[in-house]
Amino acid sequence: MSDDDKTPAREVIADYAQAHFRYFRTADGTVYAQRKGHPVARPIRSQGTTGSHRQELMVGLFRDGRGVFNGTALKEALDLIEALALSEDVQPVHIRVAPGFDGATWLDLGRDDGQSVRIHPTGWDIAIPDPREVCWRRTQLTGELPVPVKDTDGKGIDLLLRLCNFATAETECLAIAWLLGCLEPSVPVPAPFLTGPQGAGKSTGGRMLVRVIEGLSGDLRRAPKDEENLNAAVAAGWVTALDNLSHMTPDLSDAMCCIVTGIENVKRALFTDGDVYRVGYRRPLLLTGIDVGVIRPDLAERLLPLRLERPKIRRTEAELWAEYAEALPVVLGSLLDLAVKVRAVKAETPTDLRMADFARLCAQLDAATSLGALTAYRASLDDLNDDVIEGDLLAQTVLTHADTLEPGGAQRMTSTEWLHCLSRLYNGDELRSLPKGWPTTGKVLSDRLKRLQPTLAARGVLIDMGRTYEGRYLEMTRTAARLPHEQEQAF
């Protein structure tokens, strides 16, 4: 055969690729390749260590006797495929958890054969999802989960709680509610903050919770030093667990708020001047630490404190994790059984809580089990409000001033007048200097009070802001409900 009769290498590769793979694009324009009949998809431009599409294409061509092709031919073929895929339908890719058809959700077991768990209010089963329903994306952070055990009668939940050192039954039911929330792709869940004395097993407890969802390879990590690295780590996995936090900067606090409730980042595409790419995510987050200092109010509404106690009997790491590994299939099966029961019941959504979806999940859990998760969640938020107030001198001063108002009484002044009033109240007769971070202008005071509004409202003090023909004003109203510290004094 003459050279003119030979099919160009790029055409051989392109024909083979389209015969064995399905190509599609996501909403951000990234083109993915998915082997036909298999739910795992890879970006065609990926060079990741978990395997790239270029590598699987080269291996397929070689094993099927099509030959070994040089890099130029592969590049030209992939360029053509990418251009053709841009006209295909848009389909999302998911990490670990994904919504399915008919109200179902899927859990990726991370297996090579693509087997996953389909969770539905009528039950759960193991199957390979239809590629048109679910496309999985995997990274180095995607560990393999064991095949869950069916019909465990709740034994796995008991095993997990026995291995962890949770201090109270309320803490245990909140941990269960969080694990259920991790199986819901559309539900923002608050971030558990495992606290307790030194030696309480906070890191071990955190690993056990994470590995129920991420497998035995899931682990805790140190908080990255900058937001860009944190975003990269979060986007590459499902559950992000940060260990041994001792201080939380305002930037890190804001970043964690965005991770819990969702955010989209826009960055300049490499090697371009004007092109950008979008990265959007919302992920479950877990934190451990003895104390992180002052907690900002907006983050407090997104936290779930889980308190641990020191174990009475110490065990070796090898014994503990061997028992955990043996119990994990039963633990996962029990969690899936409970998820089915919870999704089968209806419950009203509490309208007074910031994380309303998680509050409804707690209400559904209560309807299915009578554990009292919603009551425990409200109590945990009340404890966090106390932490915020104890760490904020301005909030303490506002509450002290509110004590001088009659129940239902209101007081209106400009922000500058409020600043002078609260500053005089803090100084008192001692004429002490104002603390570091105290508002220096009326505008700064207004901004601080906006952030403190939910915390103060939980203590019976409403802050309202508006404008009249005379100018802007701040109004403080003490509700008819008694303040918590007054209730304590009454007993």
N, C-alpha and C positions, 0 to 999 in steps of 0.2 A: 504494500500500500504506500502510495506516495505521501509525502508530507502534506500536500494540499488536501488529501482525503481524510487525514486524521482530525478527530474532534478536538478542539482546543481544550487544554486541561481545565480552564476555568468553567467551561460549559459542562464537563464531566462532573466536576465538583458541585456546581449549581444544581444540575439535574438530580444527583444523588441526594443532596441536602433536602431538596423540596419533596423527594419521594419518601424520606425517612423522618423528617422533622416538620413540625408546624411552627410557623413564624407569626408573631403578632407584636403589637406595640402597646405600651402602657400610656396613661394620660400624660406623662411627662415627656413622651416621645422616645423612650428607650425601647429598643427592639429586643425581643426575647426569642429564644429557640427552645422548643419543647419536643422531645422525642415522642412520636405518635404512640398513644396508648399509655403514656407515663405522665404523672401529674407534676413532675419537677421541671422547672424552666430555668434557663441560664441566659444572662445577657450575652448577645453574640460578640460584644467587644470585651467581655470579661477576661482577665488574665489571672483570676484568683487561684489560690492554692487548693481550693476544693474542687478544681476541675473547670476548665473553660469549654465553651462550645467549639472553639477551634481545635482543641485537643480531642474531644469526642468525635468530631468530624474526621480528623486524621486517622484515628483508631478504626472508625467504621469503614472508611475507604480501604484501609490496609487489610482488615480482616475479611472483607467481602471481595477481595481480589481485584480491586480497582486500581491499586498501585499506590506509590508514595509520591506526593506532589510537593513542589517547592513552595516557599512562602509567598512568592509573587502571585502564583495561581490562586492560592487560598485567599489572599487579600482581595484580588479582583472578584472572585466569586462571592465573598462575604459582602463586599461593597454593593454588588448587584442585588443580593438577597435583602440587605438592609433597605435599599431604595424601594424594592417591591413591597416590603413589609409595612412601609409607612402608609400605604393605602389600605391596609387590613384593618379590621375592627379593633377597637380599643378594649383591652381586658386588664384588670389589675392582677398583681402578684402579691402573695401574702407570705409572711413568716410565722410559722407555728400554728396560728389560729386564723380561721377564715370563715366568713358567712357563706352559707350554701343556699340551695333552693328550698322552698316550702318551709321556711323558718328554722332550718337546721343550721348548725355550725360544725366545722371540721377542726380536728386537732391532728397536726402532722406528727407522726411517731418518729420521723427522721430516718426511716428505714430505706435501704437501697431499692426494695421492691415497691416503694411508694404507698404501702399500706397506711391508712389513716383511720381515725375514729370519727364517725358521723354521730353527732349528738342531736337528738330531737325530743320534744316533750313526750313522744310515745316510746322512747327507748334509745339505746345506743348500740352501734355495731361497728365492726371493723371491715373496711372495704377500700378499694382504690378509687378515688374520686374521678368522675368524668372530667377530662381536661378543660371542657367548656364551662364547668361549674367552678372548679378550683385549680389554680396554678400556684404551686409552692415555689418559693425562692429560698435557697439554703446558703448559709455562709459557714465560716469556721465556728461560729457560736451556736450552730444548730446541732445539738446533741441527739443521740438516739434514745427514745423512750422504750421501756419494756412493753410487751403486749399486756394490756390490762386484763385482770381477772373479772369475770362476770359473777353477779349474784353473791356479793360478799357480805350482805346483811350489815353493812356499816363497820365491819371489823377493821378495815384499813384505816379509817379515820381515827379509831381508838388507838391503833398501833402508832400512828404518826404523833398524836398528842402525848402518848406515853414517852416517846423518844425526845420530845421537846420539853423545855422547862418553863412553860407558861405559868404565870403566877396565879391566875384566876380563871374561873369558867367563862367569864365575860371575854377575857383575852382569847381564849380558845375558840369561842364562836366567831369572833372577829377575824381570826386567822383563817377559819374555814370559809367565811364569806369572801375574803380576799382571794383565796384559791378559786372559788367559783367565779369570781369576777374576771380572773385571768383567762377563763375559758370563753368569755364573752367578747368577741371582737369589736362590738359597737358600744361597750359600756366603759366609760372612764372610771377607774377605780383609784381610791386614795392610796398613797404610798405607805405601807407598813413601816413603822420606825421601831425596831426592836431595841428596847432599853432595859436597863437593870444594872445591878452591881457588878463589879469586876468578878469574872469567873462564873457568870450566870449562863454562859453558853450562847451568847447573842450571835456570834459568827456561825456556830454550828447550827443553831436554830434557823438562821437565815438561809444557810445552804440547804437545809432539809426542805424548807418551803419552796425555794427556787427549783430544786431538782425534781419536785413533783411535776413541774411543768416543762423543765428544760432537760431532764435526764441527768445521769450521774456525772456528765462532763460539765454541767452548769456550776458556776462558782461566783464568789464575791470578788469585787475589784475595788481598788482604790479610786477615789474620785479624781477624774482628770483635772489637770491644772487650768485648762481653758475650756470655754464652751464649745469650740469647734471639735476638739477631741471627744468631748462628752457626746455631742450630737452624732458623731461617726459611730461610737460604740453603741449608742441607743438604736440607731437606724439599722444596725447589722444583726440585731437579735430581738427577742420578744420581751423577756423579763430582764431588766437591768438592776443589778444589786450592787450597792456601794457600801463598803465595809469600814467600820471604825471611824466614823465622822466625828471630829472634835470641834470643828468650826465651820460655819456656813456663811460665806460672803453673800452680799446682796445679789451679785451676778449669778452665783450658783443657786441661790434660792429662787430667783426668777426663772432660771433654766429648768429647775425641777418642776415648777408650776406648769411650764409649757409642756414638759414631757408627759405629765399626768393628764392634762386636759386636751393636748394636741396642738401642733404648730406646723407651719410650713416654712422651710428655709429656701431662699433663692440665691444661687451663687453663679458666678461667671463660669461658663464652660471653658475647660482647658484649651489653650491654643486658639482662642478666639478673642475678638475685641468686644462684640456686642451680644453674642449668644449667651443664654443662661440656662440653667437646669434647676428643676424644683425637687425638693425632698420634703415630703410631708409624713408625719408619723404621730402616733399616740401610743404609749407603751406603759405596761405595768412597771412600777418602780418599787424597790425595796431598799431600806436603809438600816444600818446598825450603828450603835454608838452609845456611850454612857451619857454624854451631854454634848449638845451642839451649841450651847449658849443661847442667845436671844433668837427666838423664832418669829419671823415676820408673819403678820396676820393672814396674808393671802396664801402663804404656804401652810399655815396651821389648818386652814379649811380643807387642805388636800392631804393631810397626814392621818395615819391610823396608828396610834401608839399601842404597841404590844409589849407588855412588861413581863420580864422573865425573872426567875429566882435561882439562886445557887442550888445545884443538885446536892442532895444529901449523900449520895454514893457516886463516886467518880468511876468512870470506865475508860478503857484505852480507846484511842481513835480507831484502831483496827477492829475491835469488837463492836463498837458503835456503828461503824459504817457497813460492816458485814451484815449486821441485823437490818440496817436500813435498806441495803441492796436487796435482801431477801424479801423484805416487806413491800418494796416499791410497787410491784405489779398489783398487789392487793390494795395498797393505798390509792393508786390511780383508778382502779376499778371502783372502789368505794366512792371516790370523788365524782366519777362519771355517773354512778347510780344516783347520788345525791343531786347532781346537776339536772338529771332527768326529772326527778321529783319536784325540784324547785321551779323548773320551767313549766311544769304542768299546772301550777296553781296561779291564781290571779291575786294581785294585791294593789292597793291604792298607792300612788306615788306621794310621799311626803313633800309638801311644797315649801317647807321652811328651811330646807337644808341645801347647801351649795352643791354637793355631789348627789343630785336627786336620783340619778340612775342607780348608784350604789345603794342609796337609802331604800329604793324600791326592791333591789335584790335582797337586802336584809329583811324587808317586810315579807317577801316571798319565802325566804328561808324560815322565818318565824311561822308562817302559815303551814309550811311543810313539816317542821320539826319542833316548834315551840321552844327554840333555844333562847329567845330574847335578844337576837342580834341587833335589832333596831334600837332597843333601849340601851344596849351596851355601846352602840355607835354614838348615840346622843351624849352619853356620859363621857365618852372619850373626847368628843369635841369640847365639852364643858371643861375638862381637865386641860386641854390645849389652850383654851381661852385664858385660864388661870396662868398658864406658862407665859402667854403673850403679855398679859397685864403685869406680871411680876418682873418682866424684863423691859418694860417700857414706862419710864417715869412720867411721860406725858399722859398716858392712859390712866395711871394712878391718880394724877392730879385732876384730870377731868372727872373721874368717879368721886373724888373727894368734894369737888365743887357741886356735883349732882346731888350730894347728900343735903345740901342747903336748900334744894328745891322741894316744893311740895309734890306729892304724887300727882301726876298729870300736869304739873306746872312746866312752863316753857320760858326761856330767856333768849332774846335775840340781840346780837351786836354785830359790828363789823369784825372781820378777822383780825385787824390790828387791835381793836379793843379787847377781843378775846385773848390775844397774845399778852397784853398788859395784865389782864385779869388773872390768867393762869400763872404768869410769871410771878406776880405778887403773892399768889397763893402758895406757890412752891417755895419762894424765899421765906415767907413767914416773918416772924419777928427777929429771926437770927440773921437776916440779911446775907444768907449764904449765896455763893456764886451759882449761876445756872450751870447745869451739867453739860458735858460735851454731847453734842447732837441735839440740844434743845433748839426749837425753831427760832430763827433770828428775824423773820419777817412774817407778816400776815399771810402771804402767799404760801410760804413753807408750812405754816401751821395748817392752812386749808388742805394742802396735799397730804400732810400726815394724818389729819382727821379723816380724810376720804379713805385712807388705807385701814384706819382703825374702826370705821363705821360698823362692820359686822360684829367685831369683838365687843364694842361698847353696847350695841343693840342687845347682845346676849346678856348683858348686865343691866338692862333696863334703861339705857341712855341712848336716845335717838339724836343723831346729828343730821340736820337738814341744811342745805345750801341753796341760795337763790339770789334773785336780783329784784330790786324795786327801782322806782325813779330816783331814789336817793343813792343808790349804789348796791353793791353786793353785800350779802349778810350771811352769818352763820347762826343757826338756831339750835339750842340744846333743849331737849324735852325729856323729862323724867316720866317714864310710863307709870301706870297705876300699879304694875307689878313691883314687888319689893325686890331690892337688890340682894344678891346672894349673901354678901357679908352681913346684911341686916338680918337675914333669916337665921344665920348662925348665932347672932347675938341674942335672938329672941328665945333660944333654948337654954 
